[in-house]
Structures are given as C-alpha cells and as structure tokens.
Amino acid sequence: MGLNIGGRIEKVNGYELNYTTFVEKYLSKNKPVVITGGLMDDWGACRDWVFDDGRPNLHFISSNFGGSKVQVADCGSREFTEQKRYEMSVSEFINHWLELSSMEHGNHSPSKLQEYPEYTAYTTPLFFHDDWLNLYLDHYHMHEDPDTDQKRDNLSCSDYRFVYMGAKGTWTPFHADVFRSYSWSANVCGKKQWYFLSPDQRHLAFDRNMKSSVYDIFEEVSETIFPNFKKTIWLECTQERNEIIFVPSGWYHQVHNLWDLLLGDYEEAREYIEDIKDICDDFEGLCQRNLAANTGMNFYDCFNFMVRFSFANIVQLCHLARSSQFAKWRSSCKAQHLIFNLKSTKDIAIKMKLTCLSENHNFSLDFRSILEEPTFLKLCIQLERTYDFIHDQHPQIDNTKKYSMDDLVDMGSLNLFSTVVRNPQNLVTLIDQTLQNLITLAGVNEIESNITI
Ligand SMILES: O=C(O)CCC(=O)C(=O)O
C-alpha cells in the first residue's frame, strides 16, 4: 500500500526570511519548512566537500577527516529499532562506499566536529542559533554516572551535531529526534526525500501499547501490530543541495538519499570504463553510448527531448494567447499548466548546464526547422489534446491541423523563428524571454499573480 501524501513541506527563500517571521510562522507553530537560498553561501562544506558539478569530493573528505572514527549503518539489516551499525574510520567508510555503494551514513559520533577546530565546515544560521541542547552540552554532560570512570577531557562532551553521508538509495528509518528536540539539517550534496508525520498523527504509527513504532514506512506494515497505520497522512519534501530543512519537535520522519537518474547512471557507466580512459580516442562519446545502451537515453537525447518539449509548450502557449483574448487565456488552467511545464524544463536545463552539458559541444536545434517536422506537429496536437482533456475543455479533433508561423503571437523583440538552441543556457534564455514577453503582452500586473504556480 502506498503512503497517503497530504501535501508538501513549504519552501521559503532564505534571502527573504527574517528571524521574526521564522519564529512566528514556523518555530512557534511547530511547523516544518525548507529554507532555500542564502544560508549556506559561505560554508566551507559547500566549497570543499562537493565538486562544481554536484558530485561529492570523497577525496577531500578522506584526506582531511579520514582518520576519525564514525558509526556506519548498514541499510540492509535491522537491529531492534535501528539499522545495524559498525564502527570504522572515515577513509574505510569511503572505500566501502566506492566499492559497494550500499552502506549508509558516516554518522559522525558526538564531538567529532571538535576534532577539527581549525576547519570551519559551516556557520549556524541565525534562525537556529537559539539551541539550548547543544549550548548546554558544549559545557556539561547530560548524565554523569559515578559508576563509570569517564574521562573528562574536552572531546568527551557529547553534542547533537552530525554529518550524514550516504550513497544513492541509502536511508534513515522512521524516527523523531532525540528528546523530541527541534533540529535542522542542511543538504550539502545530492538530494534527499523526506516523509513527515505530524505529532498529532504519531500514535497512528505505533502499536496498541504505544511501545514500538513502524521501522520502515515503505515495508509491508503489519495491520495486526499497527492497526492504525493505514490512516496516516504524510507530508513530503525533496530537499535539494544547499537547502536547509527545519524539523520541529515531535515530527516523525524517514529520509531517503535519492539517485539522480541520468547523472547517476552516467557516473556508473563512466566508472565502469574508467580504466580504458587513457587509451580511448573519444572517451566521453563512449560514456554517452554506454549511458544510452544502459538507460535508454543519454545527455543529448535528454536535451533534445527537453528542447522539443519546450518548443511544443511555447507553440501551445502562443496559440492559446492568439486564439483567446489575453485577459482570458492568462488565467486559464491550461495556460498555467503550460507555464509550469516551461518553468520545469528550465530547471532541468539549468541542472544540465551545471552538471552534464557544457557550452562547447556540437548541438543545434532551430525553431523554424522543428516547426516544419511533421512529427513535431503531431506532438503539438497531442499536447493540446492532453491539456484540453485534463482541464476539461472538450477537445476539437482536427487531424489536419497545422501550427505555423501565424500561430505564434508577435513576441516583440523575441523572434522565435530565428531561435537556435545550442546549449542549456540558450534554452533557459528562450524560456525566460518567452514568458517575459507573454507577461508584457498580457499586462504586467495581472499576469504576475498567475505565473506563480
Ligand atoms: O539525512 C538523513 O539521512 C537523516 C537525517 C535525520 O533524520 C535527522 O537529522 O534527524
């Protein structure tokens, strides 16, 4: 049975959030939020632990922190309410990761940050400064046991500051944070999927005696032991790189490290043939051929797809703008949907620009010749029917329909017919200009509110 997802965690821009608003809207309401920009800009971790293309710099981590002992959880085996754990050094963990890609979490055990006082990995954002637990634990022990002879040196103080590292597919089981504290978690590299259960639903994930909770929300949950689990309603969130999530008190959560499909498959295909790199004339070409053979598309196929799909959405949007009065089309669900598609393809293009397709490669798609492709016209017709159907506008079946120059509204300075896309940045610019021109044509004030989808 799939989870019943009731909504997504709100995302706010860190540049636009102030402390008072954070306290009023999230902290005091015990409401989770993701803060997207500005809080991690000058972090050493973002600079040193990740390459520009988003891959983790395991070499840096291993050579700078390799000797530290960490707890490593094996996602495949359960021990009571947790994953089975092993202790090893960071460099042993990284070697395991590279060999197996199946272990989770170099979970730096308490005080490890204090092992590197000269290295500043991060600075605590203002929103999370008021941290009673860590402030206290920096100076005191929570529990002094006279029977155990604990060493009282600086490093023996424990705190609740951790670094989690894990390969694709690794995950952290369902839990709430220690002492029901509030926490925050910054994502330096990769992508995480979070599933949240609010405190008022917590009892639904427990057994009748409220003793034990579900371990993995995606496994077959026993109805006999957890009779109410099927009533749970979840909030989900995809946490991207450089985003910080605020996890309020008592919110249970399960977290998965996601696999970036095409990029991950590319890295796998590349690693597989890395040893013939030096004797191969066109190593990158071979990587792309292997990627296509294994995954069904390579970077160029994906970009071709995005460009044609964006062109088809632009044609539809222009067609809609032309066939109805601006005032009507801009608020229609169909226009909103097309604009949403364009914004999504723009996000993908930005990602491709940063991670896989550089400016310098041999690629060129021009609007005019695509518009003349019979297959492209069929794509446009099908797209139109799809959104008519979704938005309940009775589609007119006209197989002879042609989209032509005349269907495209006059975009002012943007001449769609001379548009040539050679790289992801060109696509980003085209989408920005198209939306901007349509906004201008429709009247700035009125469309702005519609365009925030
Ligand atoms: O990032 C993760 O895998 C787990 C993070 C988490 O659950 C937490 O910080 O409480």
Ligand as a Chemical Component Dictionary entry (heavy atoms), coordinates in Angstrom:
data_LIG
# 
_chem_comp.id                   LIG 
_chem_comp.type                 NON-POLYMER 
_chem_comp.pdbx_formal_charge   0 
_chem_comp.three_letter_code    LIG 
# 
loop_
_chem_comp_atom.comp_id 
_chem_comp_atom.atom_id 
_chem_comp_atom.alt_atom_id 
_chem_comp_atom.type_symbol 
_chem_comp_atom.charge 
_chem_comp_atom.model_Cartn_x 
_chem_comp_atom.model_Cartn_y 
_chem_comp_atom.model_Cartn_z 
_chem_comp_atom.pdbx_ordinal 
LIG O1 O1 O 0 19.776 12.762 6.485  1  
LIG C1 C1 C 0 19.405 11.714 6.964  2  
LIG O2 O2 O 0 19.529 10.632 6.394  3  
LIG C2 C2 C 0 18.716 11.678 8.289  4  
LIG C3 C3 C 0 18.555 12.991 8.937  5  
LIG C4 C4 C 0 17.635 12.869 10.095 6  
LIG O3 O3 O 0 16.742 12.076 10.130 7  
LIG C5 C5 C 0 17.774 13.722 11.217 8  
LIG O4 O4 O 0 18.665 14.571 11.221 9  
LIG O5 O5 O 0 17.006 13.561 12.177 10 
# 
loop_
_chem_comp_bond.comp_id 
_chem_comp_bond.atom_id_1 
_chem_comp_bond.atom_id_2 
_chem_comp_bond.value_order 
_chem_comp_bond.pdbx_ordinal 
LIG O1 C1 DOUB 1 
LIG C1 O2 SING 2 
LIG C1 C2 SING 3 
LIG C2 C3 SING 4 
LIG C3 C4 SING 5 
LIG C4 O3 DOUB 6 
LIG C4 C5 SING 7 
LIG C5 O4 DOUB 8 
LIG C5 O5 SING 9 
# 
